[in-house]
Amino acid sequence: MPTTTAAETSSIVIRDARGQAEMRAVEELQKEVWGLPDLDVVPLSQLVAATAAGGVLLGAFDRETLVGFVYGFVGYEHGRAAHHSHMLAVKPGFRNHHLGQKLKLAQRERVLAQGINTMTWTFDPLQSPNAYFNFNKLGVISDRYIINFYGEDAASFLHRNGTDRLWVTWRLSSRRVSERIGGIKNAAPEIESVVPLVQIEKDNSPRLNNSTDGLSSEYVLIEIPADINKLERQSSELASAWRVVTRLAFTKALSSGYLVENFHRRSRGGQQISTYYLSRKKSLDDFV
Ligand SMILES: CC(C)(COP(=O)(O)OP(=O)(O)OC[C@H]1O[C@@H](n2cnc3c(N)ncnc32)[C@H](O)[C@@H]1OP(=O)(O)O)[C@@H](O)C(=O)NCCC(=O)NCCS
């Protein structure tokens, strides 16, 4: 697949996607990015209604061509209005040039202008690139793990392994978010002594460490493979094992009062490791 250069993406404009032709292009891009059948595509009529009622649909346009979009609608959380961001996609050949980030930043501005300070969305916690994007580039936090959010069998080719999701919260005007979107990265805490609750073995299989059963330390670490999609192509059993073990670890840690706060990637003996950092004694409101 041909990929674009940074220079070629610099002229791409982020703006509202409006009118029938642009919304049809959003339908088509959903099919391309997620491989969705017609029945599972968010259709034009829904896009029209949601945006008329305060939802936001922004496109990344390379001249007339739609190469990315973000779509969300007004929601309600903890007694207040929130924005629920349902879909974010960038055309494969245009990725890793910050278009995803630019779409989220434009969406943030739009939502703040409506007087809403909280945005939520979900993502598959086994997808390391998405975890990096959400926690490191944007600064989300998560206090909720949802088992098979969209049911056991999702239509998308990206979701062959069930549809478990982390529900993430983006506190739009928090210092944490300002720092992350301003490029201030968070360093991984120096906690070599903490044994991860889930650890990746040399052969890429998951190990659940019972020694940390008590969940008594300040941090809980959950490791995931750097590329679950590649691993799934090699062995669907191994990918399922990762789902089972991480589901157990996240639900246990979150129900014990931890929050998913950070995510880091590093190399261990030549193997790429991605790690979630969960911390305790904080609530979502500590991040406002
Ligand atoms: C998620 C998505 C929208 C990101 O779009 P994008 O334009 O590539 O986003 P950006 O360029 O702003 O950021 C991507 C970041 O991921 C990093 N990245 C790329 N491959 C990675 C990998 N294998 N592991 C971890 N991080 C990775 C990039 O280095 C970049 O970070 P950097 O700017 O610090 O270098 C795009 O990948 C996509 O459409 N994915 C399929 C749909 C999807 O999963 N949507 C849900 C998103 S929560």
The ligand as an SDF file (V2000), in Angstrom:
LIG
                    3D

 48 50  0  0  0  0  0  0  0  0999 V2000
   -5.6910    5.0180   15.6060 C   0  0  0  0  0  0  0  0  0  0  0  0
   -5.4870    5.8610   14.3460 C   0  0  0  0  0  0  0  0  0  0  0  0
   -6.7030    6.7220   14.1250 C   0  0  0  0  0  0  0  0  0  0  0  0
   -4.2550    6.7580   14.5700 C   0  0  0  0  0  0  0  0  0  0  0  0
   -4.1180    7.6170   13.4470 O   0  0  0  0  0  0  0  0  0  0  0  0
   -2.6950    8.2590   13.0570 P   0  0  0  0  0  0  0  0  0  0  0  0
   -2.9290    9.3480   12.0900 O   0  0  0  0  0  0  0  0  0  0  0  0
   -1.7350    7.2010   12.7000 O   0  0  0  0  0  0  0  0  0  0  0  0
   -2.3000    8.8790   14.5030 O   0  0  0  0  0  0  0  0  0  0  0  0
   -1.0150    9.7300   14.8990 P   0  0  0  0  0  0  0  0  0  0  0  0
   -0.0500    9.8050   13.7680 O   0  0  0  0  0  0  0  0  0  0  0  0
   -1.5000   11.0110   15.4850 O   0  0  0  0  0  0  0  0  0  0  0  0
   -0.4250    8.8660   16.1120 O   0  0  0  0  0  0  0  0  0  0  0  0
   -0.0470    7.5350   15.9410 C   0  0  0  0  0  0  0  0  0  0  0  0
    1.0000    7.2030   16.9890 C   0  0  0  0  0  0  0  0  0  0  0  0
    1.0720    5.7810   17.1250 O   0  0  0  0  0  0  0  0  0  0  0  0
    2.4430    5.4000   17.0930 C   0  0  0  0  0  0  0  0  0  0  0  0
    2.5180    4.0250   16.6180 N   0  0  0  0  0  0  0  0  0  0  0  0
    2.5150    3.5750   15.3440 C   0  0  0  0  0  0  0  0  0  0  0  0
    2.6360    2.2400   15.3260 N   0  0  0  0  0  0  0  0  0  0  0  0
    2.6840    1.8330   16.6230 C   0  0  0  0  0  0  0  0  0  0  0  0
    2.8100    0.5780   17.2720 C   0  0  0  0  0  0  0  0  0  0  0  0
    2.8930   -0.5460   16.5910 N   0  0  0  0  0  0  0  0  0  0  0  0
    2.7980    0.5490   18.6270 N   0  0  0  0  0  0  0  0  0  0  0  0
    2.6790    1.6840   19.3470 C   0  0  0  0  0  0  0  0  0  0  0  0
    2.5850    2.9180   18.7810 N   0  0  0  0  0  0  0  0  0  0  0  0
    2.5850    2.9820   17.4420 C   0  0  0  0  0  0  0  0  0  0  0  0
    3.0720    6.3880   16.1590 C   0  0  0  0  0  0  0  0  0  0  0  0
    4.4660    6.4230   16.3410 O   0  0  0  0  0  0  0  0  0  0  0  0
    2.3820    7.6760   16.5880 C   0  0  0  0  0  0  0  0  0  0  0  0
    2.9680    8.2400   17.7530 O   0  0  0  0  0  0  0  0  0  0  0  0
    4.0630    9.4420   17.6930 P   0  0  0  0  0  0  0  0  0  0  0  0
    3.3990   10.5870   17.0060 O   0  0  0  0  0  0  0  0  0  0  0  0
    4.3890    9.7060   19.1330 O   0  0  0  0  0  0  0  0  0  0  0  0
    5.2280    8.9030   16.9170 O   0  0  0  0  0  0  0  0  0  0  0  0
   -5.2150    4.9440   13.0980 C   0  0  0  0  0  0  0  0  0  0  0  0
   -4.1430    4.0950   13.3810 O   0  0  0  0  0  0  0  0  0  0  0  0
   -6.4310    4.1180   12.6790 C   0  0  0  0  0  0  0  0  0  0  0  0
   -7.2530    4.5880   11.8920 O   0  0  0  0  0  0  0  0  0  0  0  0
   -6.5200    2.8780   13.1870 N   0  0  0  0  0  0  0  0  0  0  0  0
   -7.6270    1.9610   12.8430 C   0  0  0  0  0  0  0  0  0  0  0  0
   -8.9220    2.4060   13.4780 C   0  0  0  0  0  0  0  0  0  0  0  0
   -8.8500    2.4320   14.9850 C   0  0  0  0  0  0  0  0  0  0  0  0
   -8.2510    1.5860   15.6180 O   0  0  0  0  0  0  0  0  0  0  0  0
   -9.5250    3.4320   15.5890 N   0  0  0  0  0  0  0  0  0  0  0  0
   -9.6520    3.5540   17.0200 C   0  0  0  0  0  0  0  0  0  0  0  0
   -8.6580    4.4680   17.6060 C   0  0  0  0  0  0  0  0  0  0  0  0
   -8.7320    4.5100   19.4080 S   0  0  0  0  0  0  0  0  0  0  0  0
  1  2  1  0
  2  3  1  0
  2  4  1  0
  2 36  1  0
  4  5  1  0
  5  6  1  0
  6  7  2  0
  6  8  1  0
  6  9  1  0
  9 10  1  0
 10 11  2  0
 10 12  1  0
 10 13  1  0
 13 14  1  0
 14 15  1  0
 15 16  1  0
 15 30  1  0
 16 17  1  0
 17 18  1  0
 17 28  1  0
 18 19  1  0
 18 27  1  0
 19 20  2  0
 20 21  1  0
 21 22  1  0
 21 27  2  0
 22 23  1  0
 22 24  2  0
 24 25  1  0
 25 26  2  0
 26 27  1  0
 28 29  1  0
 28 30  1  0
 30 31  1  0
 31 32  1  0
 32 33  2  0
 32 34  1  0
 32 35  1  0
 36 37  1  0
 36 38  1  0
 38 39  2  0
 38 40  1  0
 40 41  1  0
 41 42  1  0
 42 43  1  0
 43 44  2  0
 43 45  1  0
 45 46  1  0
 46 47  1  0
 47 48  1  0
M  END
$$$$
